[in-house]
Amino acid sequence: METREHLLHRLQAIQRQFRHIPPQAMQQAATDYQLPLSQVAAVVAFYSFFSTQPRGRFDILFSNCTSCGYLVEGENLLQILCRQLQTVPGKTRADDLVSIDETSCIGMCDHGASMLVNGIPITGLNLEKLARIAQRVTDAIPVQHWPVEWFAIVDTVHRRDLLLAKHPVPGSALRQAFSQGAGETLAIIRRSGLRGRGGAGFDTGKKWQLSRDTSGNTRYVVCNADEGEPGTFKDRLLLHEYAEELFEGMTLCAFIIGATQGFIYLRGEYRYLLPQLQSALKRRRSRGLLGARILKQRNFDFDIAIVVGAGAYICGEESALIESLEGKPGIPRIRPPFPVTHGYLGQPTVVNNVETFIAAAHITVHGADWFKAAGTTASAGTKILSVSGDCGKPGIYEYPFGVTIRQVLDDCAAVAAQAVQIGGPSGALLGPAAFDRTLAFDDVSTGGSVLVFGQQHDLLTIHRNFARFFAHESCGFCTPCRVGTQLLQNTLDNIAAGRGATADIEELQQLGKIVQRQSHCGLGHTAANHVLDSLRQFPQVFPNRMRSPFTARFDLDQALASTRRITRQNDAAAHLDQHK
């Protein structure tokens, strides 16, 4: 069992104490954990929630997601708050009171513009609330004394089906498994047709079987609760309301494969859920559902620890997640070998997401046929969706696989949608001609995100946001992703600024294919999907912004900005108009 504080947790505590991680603290951590200082420094540099420079006593991070971002009806809330607090983005104010910056999607897409204040989410931002926040920061009122209702996160569920309709009695899946044995329970999981709910859809029973059959004395169960795909927030609900089923599913998996230790890797943006999750774990231990001799089974000990991430989208990739669990930067591994045979600490490890473990617990209670009765032949069961964007009823929806995109759009009151992004930026961008396609592994597969874009949305702006996200979140391990995502962003920015040329269309195609085919891991493989999809589905988006067959690829006037600062001249004669 794990007893020592995880390195990420030590560094998070240091960050909270000093508002940054100073060199001497890194050195002490390296000594305490018997690690090279270079490894600790690499971890600090890798995760976006760590800083080597002091952050403000009020550290504010605006989400820059397309759904929960800070651009609201033409207003830039980040810039407005910076003006109100007399600071600039990315820099700590001289008196150390406040720092304001942006971060990737924080999973509050159904709540409008959102931010993290000292790691705690505040949603539903508008000008009035922003002014009240600015006043409390100015008055140095501690966050714990701010209005409680500002921090209330309400999970709105519009449709419940197999998994969300009813809670099984805690322990019922385990009692059923103990009664029929590990082998028969695994056979039921396999017969059910359960596939991983993260998007790739690997056969869950087969994965568990492979780990069970691999030689080794130690096995691990890992729950990937690091949903970082912009537009995805279903795990927020599941962790909040269905933690018992999650823990039951993980324990069930441990019984089947012979594991004694499990981990939940919780995304840093959901840290606010940690006390509730820890209480649920404690409650299960007191009931004999976790710990030594679970439900008095003589040879079955299993417990679960929670490791909180520190802001890295790439850690949603299972091998990067395992690297992070091991106290390293979350850089994806070269595969094979795969985690089922060589995972955490080189041992057989099953990694599934929150929804998959919950589904396994339900299947064990209700049976394979119950599960297969919903969905399609190739896609059994249901899928839980996070729906947000330009729709009247954002929130959580659970549908049997095989539901059409049009049905989802009708149910969420998406009027005159011009496009929908299925599976987040890494998924598929579809236009109205494809709205009768179905959500299923053999048609449009998804990890759960449905982003709706109405006619008022400029798709080029959406693409720039997505491209910026991937360039920022690339781990930098391989050149195709590290350089390719940045080039995609630069090209889209040039087009948006009126500096695009017709040759850029071919360049986007070539860049997208290189990133897609040559990148090391899934992030790179899917980072150009939105651009390539748009070139097929919305071919007018890019040419409509072109000025001529050839134009300057950089802003000549902007290139003289440093000269203007030096000479202190900013009149008309100090500027160039390159479009004359």
Secondary structure, DSSP 8 states (H G I E B T S, - for coil): ---S--HHHHHHHHHHHHSS--HHHHHHHHHHTT--HHHHHHHHHHSTT--SS---SEEEEEE--TTTSSEETTEEHHHHHHHHTT--TTSB-TTSSEEEEEES--S-GGGSS-EEETTEEE-S--HHHHHHHHHHHHTT--GGGS-GGGG-----EEE--TTTS----TTHHHHHHHHH-HHHHHHHHHHHT-B-TTSS--BHHHHHHHHHHS--S--EEEEEE---STT--HHHHHHHH-HHHHHHHHHHHHHHHT-SEEEEEE-GGGGGGHHHHHHHHHHHHHTTSSBSSGGG-TT--BEEEEEE--S-GGGGSHHHHHHHHTTS------SSS-TTTS-GGGS-EEEEEHHHHHHHHHHHHH-HHHHHTSB-SSSBSEEEEEEEES-SS-EEEEEETT-BHHHHHHHTT-TTEEEEEETSTTSEEE-GGGTTSBBSTTSB--SSEEEEEETTS-HHHHHHHHHHHHHHH--S-SHHHHHHHHHHHHHHHHHHTT--BTHHHHHHHHHHHHHHHH-SSHHHHHHTHHHHHHHHH-TTTTGGG--BSS--SS-HHHHTHHHHHHHT--SGGG---TT-
